[in-house]
Amino acid sequence: MPLRYASDTPLRGDPIETQMKDGFSTDTAMVALQKAILATFNSGKWEELGYRLQKHDIIVGHSRLLRSLQWGDEDYGGNVFAILRHLVGSNFEHLGAIEDFVGLRAWLKQKDQGLYAELYDDAESTPTVPLEQLEEASAIHDVADLNRHAARIRSGIVSDPAQAIGSAKELLETVMKTILGKDEPGTSDDINVLLRHVREQLDLDPKSAAAGANATLKRTLSSLGQIVVGVAEVRNLHGTGHGRTRSKDLQIAHARLVVNAAITVATFLLEIWRASNS
């Protein structure tokens, strides 16, 4: 198991054996472990973990841990945090062993992409980004800005697919308003109107002479518009706009398709716009 450096251990800078990326937050690791344990542990798993760490007496000696688990008491989550503080060790020397026993990496990858991205760094992880809402970004001026917002949207697909779809539509609107110079708060052009103006400004209208006579290009540009409108329509049906909350029949795969399509279109429009202004 590789040695990693954590950002907030009691002995800052000391390496810890773990699969987590360099600079990971031990506070975030504790939150992730607690969530996975709440979802997967029974009393037998707790006792097995205690024996593996040679700390079984701490598990059975806790006055409330197993009792609150058995009865489903509301203090069980707090008891899990309390016992984890003892199990990981004063310098988190047992963090890696607990991580392996819990199967934390695989569980987070399936159940919580946001925490997964904060703790693990591989080709499939999503870059971690600040947690402020997309609406707070009044304008996106380059692809780096867009990628930061896109990462936040992708990280929410599993935990809240409806919110991710709503944010994807808002991302498209933000990009198009930026291109048109309408990024002031309160601009409320319909997404179809925004798209029409953007295609005219960037010479992307499939009906215009500037778009060229190539039939394939025309079909591609037409599909581009359909994607944008489709994102808006799916958002209205399943997203968080117009007072809706999560839709029960919304599948994560559908949300991922919509979000990735919206981000692809937004990136394309932004790159064309930046190139035309260079």
N, C-alpha and C positions, 0 to 999 in steps of 0.2 A: 504494500500500500504506500503511495507516495507521501512525502512530507509536504505539508502546506502551511503557509503563513496566514494567520488570522488577523483581522483588523481590530478586535476588541477583547482579546484574551487578557486575563489578569497579568500575565507576564508577556507584554506586547512584544511581538517579533519572534517568540519561541515557536519552532515548527511543531505541527501536530500531524499524526498519521491519519489521513483521511483522503477520500476521493474528491473532496470539495476543492474548488479553485483557489488559487492564491488570493489573499485579501478578503476571503469570505468572512461574513459576520458571525461570530459565535452566538450572538443573540438571535439572529435569523435561524441558525442551525437548531437552536433550542425550540423555537416556535415550530419549525418543520418537524422535528422529532415528536413534539407533543401532538401535533395534528395527526401524524401517521400512527402513533400509538393509540390515540383515541379511536381511530378507525379500525385497527387491526388486532389489538391485544385483548386476551382474556387472562384469567388468573394464572393459567398454566404457562402462558408466554412470559408473564412477569416473573414467575418463579424460575423459569429456565434462564432468563436473562440474568437474574441474580446469581445463579450458580455459575454461569459462564464468566461473570465478572468477579467471582468470589466475594459477592456482596449480598448473598441471599438473606442474611440476617437483617439488612437494611430494608429489604422488601417486606418480609413478614413482620418486621418490628414496627413498621409504620402504622400508627393507630387508625388511619382512615383509608389508605390507598385501596386495598383489596375490598374492604367493606363498601366503600363508595362505588367501586366498580360493580360489585355484585348487586347493589340496590339501585344503581342508576342515579345516585345522588348528584346534585348540582355542583358539589365541591370537588368532583372527581378530576376535572381538568386542572384545577389548582393543585391538587395532590400530585398529579403527574409531573407538573413543573417542579414541585418541591423535591420529589424523589429523584428526578433527573439531575438536579443540581448536585446531589450526593453521588450519583452514579458516574457522571462524566469525569469527576476528579477536579481538584483545585486548579489544575492547569490543563484541563480538558484532555488528559492523557488517555481516557477511555472513549473519547468521542468516536473514533474510527470503528472501534469494536461494536459500539451501540448502533452506529450507522449501518454497518454490515448486517447485524442481527435483525434490525427493523426492516432492512431492504429499502432504505430511505430513497435512494436515487431512483429506483424503478417505480416506487409508489408516487413520488412527486412528479415524475415524467408523465404518468398516466392521470394523476388526480389534480395537480396544481402546477401548471406551467410557469406561473409567476414566481413562486418560491424556487422551482427548479432552476430557472434562469439566474436567480440571485446567488445560488449556491454552486452550480455546476457549469463548467465551461467546456462544451464540445461542439461539434459541427451542427448538431441539431438543436442546441439551446438558443433561446431568444435573448438578445442583449438586454441587460437590466437598464431600466430608465426610471426617472422620477415618477412619482405617483400622482402628480397633479392632473386634472382633467384636461382632455384635448381642447375643450372649449376655451381654456385660458390662453391658448396660443392664438393671438390675433392674426398672425401671418406665418406662412412657411416660405422661406426665401431660397432654400437650396435643398439638394437631395439629402444632405446630412441631417438637416432639421426634420425632413420628412421621415427619414429612417428611424429617428428617435421616437417619433410619434407612432410609426408603424409597429415598432417593437412593443410598445405599450399595448396597442390594440391586439396584437397576436398573443401576448401573454394572458389576455383575458378571455380568449376563445373558450377554454375549457370551463373556467369558473363562472363565466357569465356571457354566453354566446350572443344573447340579445343585445347586451350592452356593446359588445364588440362590433356587431353589425351597425348599430346606431353610430358608433364612433367612426366606422369606415366611411359611412355616408357623409359625416361631418368633415372628415379628412378631405374627401373629394371637394366638398364645397369650399373649404379653406384654401386649397390649392387653386381652384378656379377663381376665387375672389382675389387672391394674391396676384394672379396673372392679369386680371382685369383692373387691378388697382382699387378693388372694392373690399378691402380687408378691414374696414372700420366695423366696430360692433354695431349690430342692428341691421346690417345689410341682409335683406330677406328675399333676394331673387330666387325664383323656382329653379331647381337643379337643371331642368330642361332648358330654361332660358340662359342660365350660366353656361351650359355646355355649348349652346348655339353661338353665343358671343365669343367663347374661347376658341372654338373651331374657326370662326371668322378671323379672329385676331391672329391666330397662328397659321392661317392658310391650310387648315385641315378639313375644311368642309368638303365632303366627297362630291358635292354637286358643283363645286367651283372649278374654274379652269386652273387655278394655282395648284390644286391638288393633283393635277396630272390626269392623263387619260388611261393609265394602266388600270385594268379591271380589277386585278388582285388588290392593288392599293385602295381602290374605291371600296371594295368589300371589307377590307380591314378597317378602314376609317368608319364605315357604317357600323361595323361590329363594335368598335370603340364606343360609339354613342349608345348602342344597345346595352353594353355593360354598365355604363354610368346610370342609365335610366333603370336598369334591372336592379342595381344596388339600392337605388332609392325606393323601388317598389317593394323589395324584400324587407327593407328597413321599416316601411310603413306597415307591413303585415306582421313582422316578427320582432322588430327592433324596439328600442326604448323610447321612440318619439311618440308624441300625441298621448302621453299619459300611460303608455303600456309598460308592463313589467315583463318578466321572462315568459316566453311562450313554452308551454309544456311539450309541444310536439316539435320544437325546433331541435334539430340534430346538430351536433358539433361539426360534423363533416360539411353540412350545408353552410354553417357560419364560416368555416375555414375557406370554402370556395368563394363566398361573397367577399370576405375580407381580403383575400389574396388578389382577387380580380380588381377590387377598388384600389389597392395599393399599387398594382401594376399600372393601371391607367393613370393614377396620380403621378407616379414617377415618370411615365412617358411624357405627360403634359408638361411637367416641371422641367424636364431635360430639354424639350423642344423650346420652351420659353426662354430658358437660360442661354441656350445656344443662339437664339435669334437676337439676344441682347448683348452678346459678347463681341 
